[in-house]
Amino acid sequence: MFSRMGHVARRVSARVVAVPAAQASTAARRSVVSRGAGLSGGVSAAGVLAVAAAGAVALASERQQQQETALCAAPAFKYTGEPGTAHERSFIAIKPDGVQRQLVGEVISRFEKKGYKLVAMKMIWPTKEMAANHYADLSKKPFFSGLVDYFSSGPIVAMVWEGPEVILTGRKMLGATNPNSSEPGSLRGDYCIRVGRNLIHGSDGGESAQHEIGMWFTEEECSAWPRTLDAWIVADN
């Protein structure tokens, strides 16, 4: 009897191996499990477990493929963001003084805890040309030259954050341009003293956000990754 059971178990195992896990569909998994159920009356426990294990592997493989497909899928909105929607995006840059003072983690933590989604980030040392281009709208101001020197004096951490009203709310989180006019609790209100070392930059409107994101990031550098917590953060009733 044991010889016969072993023979049947080997047949079940052979059937399991013949099902490629990476290609198994839901119907294929059900077929594998049903065959094991039909033979379970005369099959060893090891054979039945092997069938169940194959179904679990196939399911995990299919879910992984679905996740990879979702990550690779092209977003249905501009990578620079869609102001006024849940896919609004803002350009946030931690300036050289913020990097030197090791406040990068603090800035990221505040935006994450607020509920915004980080979709792009990189450290880069701006050239004076890049700094001048970034602050081109201030080129006629008497402090422009010093501003360019400051912004290009060391590496910055450039980021793109996504979420409803992230531009306006992000500016509030940063605080006023003059730290001494910033409310306590804002980044500048808590960590800055002088305008010339005000830690961080944030887009001030939808048009400037799209322009700045396009200036510092390519479409390939901005991810549209699906966040599983969105139903608890950005969903509405």
Secondary structure, DSSP 8 states (H G I E B T S, - for coil): -HHHHHHHHHHHHHHHHTS-GGG--HHHHHHHHHHHHHHGGGS-HHHHHHHHHHHHHHHHHHHHHHHHHHHHS--SS-TT--TTSTT-EEEEEE-HHHHHTT-HHHHHHHHHHHT-EEEEEEEE---HHHHHHHTGGGTTSTTHHHHHHHHTSS-EEEEEEESTTHHHHHHHHH--SSGGGS-TTSHHHHH---GGG--EEE--SHHHHHHHHHHH--GGGS-----TTHHHHT---
